[in-house]
Amino acid sequence: MAEERQTVTTSDPTVIAVDLRAALREVAATLREGCRTRDSWRDHDSAHHADRALQHIEKWEAGDDSEPHLAHAATALLMALQLESEQGS
């Protein structure tokens, strides 16, 4: 079932987060699939994840629709961000 698209005209972070529900579901689905088919994402450093994100963006820009490249790129960037955040703690 497709969600009705709404325009957000507020800076309220709660409203903005709700507006990103579909994108966040895509990231969650990518994480679930990765858990079933890949090694632990923590086995790689943040540079590896950033590189994978760039590869997915390049494939998306080239018109490759063999997999959801933007969801994979977003997921990889979140992994890199998490690892970088933990190093800074």
The 8 nearest C-alpha neighbors of each residue, nearest first, counted from 0:
[[1, 2, 3, 21, 4, 24, 20, 25],
 [2, 0, 3, 4, 21, 20, 5, 22],
 [1, 3, 4, 0, 21, 5, 20, 18],
 [2, 4, 5, 1, 0, 6, 18, 21],
 [5, 3, 2, 6, 18, 1, 7, 21],
 [4, 6, 7, 3, 18, 2, 8, 17],
 [5, 7, 8, 4, 18, 9, 15, 3],
 [6, 8, 9, 5, 15, 18, 14, 10],
 [7, 9, 6, 10, 11, 15, 14, 5],
 [10, 8, 11, 7, 14, 15, 12, 6],
 [9, 11, 12, 8, 15, 14, 7, 13],
 [10, 12, 9, 14, 13, 15, 16, 8],
 [13, 11, 15, 14, 16, 10, 9, 17],
 [14, 12, 16, 15, 11, 17, 18, 10],
 [13, 15, 17, 12, 16, 11, 18, 9],
 [14, 16, 12, 18, 17, 13, 11, 19],
 [17, 15, 13, 19, 18, 14, 12, 20],
 [18, 16, 14, 19, 20, 15, 13, 12],
 [17, 19, 15, 16, 20, 14, 7, 5],
 [20, 18, 16, 17, 22, 21, 23, 15],
 [21, 19, 23, 17, 22, 18, 24, 16],
 [22, 20, 24, 23, 19, 25, 18, 2],
 [23, 21, 25, 19, 24, 20, 26, 70],
 [22, 24, 26, 20, 25, 21, 19, 27],
 [23, 25, 27, 21, 22, 26, 28, 20],
 [26, 24, 22, 28, 23, 27, 70, 29],
 [25, 27, 29, 23, 24, 28, 70, 74],
 [28, 26, 24, 30, 29, 25, 23, 31],
 [29, 27, 31, 25, 30, 26, 24, 32],
 [28, 30, 26, 32, 27, 31, 33, 25],
 [29, 31, 33, 27, 28, 32, 34, 26],
 [32, 30, 28, 34, 33, 29, 27, 35],
 [33, 31, 29, 35, 34, 30, 28, 36],
 [32, 34, 30, 36, 37, 35, 31, 29],
 [35, 33, 31, 32, 36, 37, 30, 38],
 [34, 36, 32, 33, 37, 31, 38, 30],
 [35, 37, 33, 34, 32, 38, 31, 39],
 [38, 36, 33, 34, 35, 39, 40, 32],
 [39, 37, 40, 36, 42, 34, 33, 41],
 [38, 40, 41, 42, 37, 34, 43, 33],
 [39, 41, 42, 43, 38, 78, 37, 48],
 [40, 42, 39, 43, 44, 82, 78, 38],
 [43, 41, 40, 39, 44, 38, 47, 45],
 [44, 42, 41, 40, 47, 45, 48, 39],
 [45, 43, 47, 46, 48, 42, 41, 82],
 [44, 46, 79, 48, 47, 82, 49, 83],
 [45, 47, 49, 48, 44, 50, 79, 43],
 [48, 46, 50, 45, 44, 49, 43, 51],
 [49, 47, 75, 51, 45, 50, 79, 46],
 [48, 50, 52, 46, 51, 47, 76, 79],
 [51, 49, 53, 47, 52, 48, 46, 54],
 [50, 52, 54, 48, 53, 49, 47, 55],
 [51, 53, 72, 49, 55, 50, 75, 54],
 [54, 52, 56, 50, 55, 51, 57, 49],
 [55, 53, 51, 57, 52, 56, 58, 50],
 [54, 56, 68, 58, 52, 53, 57, 72],
 [57, 55, 59, 53, 58, 54, 60, 52],
 [58, 56, 60, 54, 55, 59, 53, 61],
 [57, 59, 61, 55, 63, 56, 60, 54],
 [58, 60, 56, 62, 61, 57, 63, 68],
 [59, 61, 57, 62, 58, 56, 63, 55],
 [62, 60, 58, 59, 63, 57, 56, 64],
 [61, 63, 59, 60, 64, 58, 57, 65],
 [64, 62, 58, 59, 61, 65, 60, 66],
 [63, 65, 66, 62, 67, 59, 68, 58],
 [64, 66, 63, 67, 68, 62, 58, 59],
 [65, 67, 64, 68, 63, 71, 69, 70],
 [68, 66, 70, 69, 71, 64, 65, 59],
 [69, 67, 55, 71, 70, 66, 59, 72],
 [68, 70, 72, 71, 67, 73, 56, 55],
 [71, 69, 73, 72, 68, 26, 67, 25],
 [70, 72, 68, 74, 69, 73, 75, 67],
 [73, 71, 52, 69, 75, 74, 70, 55],
 [74, 72, 76, 70, 75, 71, 69, 77],
 [75, 73, 71, 77, 72, 76, 26, 70],
 [74, 76, 48, 78, 72, 52, 77, 73],
 [77, 75, 79, 73, 78, 74, 49, 80],
 [78, 76, 80, 74, 79, 75, 81, 73],
 [77, 79, 75, 81, 76, 80, 82, 74],
 [78, 80, 45, 76, 82, 77, 48, 81],
 [81, 79, 77, 83, 78, 82, 84, 76],
 [82, 80, 84, 78, 83, 79, 77, 85],
 [81, 83, 85, 79, 84, 80, 45, 78],
 [82, 84, 80, 86, 85, 81, 79, 87],
 [85, 83, 81, 87, 82, 86, 80, 88],
 [84, 86, 82, 88, 87, 83, 81, 80],
 [87, 85, 83, 84, 88, 82, 81, 80],
 [86, 88, 84, 85, 83, 82, 81, 80],
 [87, 85, 86, 84, 83, 82, 81, 80]]
